Amino acid sequence: MNKTQELVLKAWKDPVWSKVISVALIGLVSVLWATYVGYSFAQIVELLIYGLSFRLPIYVLLSFVGLYLLCLQAIKFIKRKPKSLWNEQVGHYTFKELTDVMRSQTLPIRTHGMSFSGQEAPDDNLVILFLNYTIQLNAGITIDYPGMQSDGGFGFAVLCPKLMSFGLVDCSEVPDGLYPDIINTTYRMSELGRKFLSLIERIEIQAKANESKT
């Protein structure tokens, strides 16, 4: 943006200069209209002087003032505060509702693989589990995914089906290339899951920004 545009925008946003510009634009439009319909220069000047010197009845003036105030209130209503991130819709829930529901739920389920390796069932809530498995969900979780041994199949057998109930994970089933009777199941983060993750990150950024201000 060049300096001329910056000056024009600055003047337009200024409460005094914006009114001056508005009046000038109205006058210019009036002159162009008068010229178009065939008025002479002297007639245009006379018309402008008459318009400026015309005395409005008090009730008309008050009506204009009332209309002006109503317009100001309407503009303030239209320019109300932007919607909070917590009110963003995530599937059938708002972001706050989904976060609260997931924070209140855990999956204390111990798979056979966990029992075999001596692991205990996780006690983290669903939001923490979702964040812990973000990388795996982006890559795709299958029955033999790289983290299968470390979590005893918890991500594949327990977490992903639960996250699907919130729409945060998609499931694809494809016949095996060598054994068509075998169906390979893959869980991946859905579009809704990516939105949920993005909102969590944006909330964290806002919280850090507010902390830096205090």
Sequence and secondary structure as in RCSB ss.txt:
>XXXX:A:sequence
MNKTQELVLKAWKDPVWSKVISVALIGLVSVLWATYVGYSFAQIVELLIYGLSFRLPIYVLLSFVGLYLLCLQAI
KFIKRKPKSLWNEQVGHYTFKELTDVMRSQTLPIRTHGMSFSGQEAPDDNLVILFLNYTIQLNAGITIDYPGMQS
DGGFGFAVLCPKLMSFGLVDCSEVPDGLYPDIINTTYRMSELGRKFLSLIERIEIQAKANESKT
>XXXX:A:secstr
  HHHHHHHHHHHSHHHHHHHHHHHHHHHHHHHHHHTT  HHHHHHHHHHHHH    HHHHHHHHHHHHHHHHHH
HHHT     GGG EETTEEHHHHHHHHHT B     HHHHHHT      BHHHHHHHTHHHHHH B TT TTHHH
HTTHIIIIIHHHHHTTTSEEEEEEE SS TTSEEEEEEE HHHHHHHHHHHHHHHHHHHHHHH 
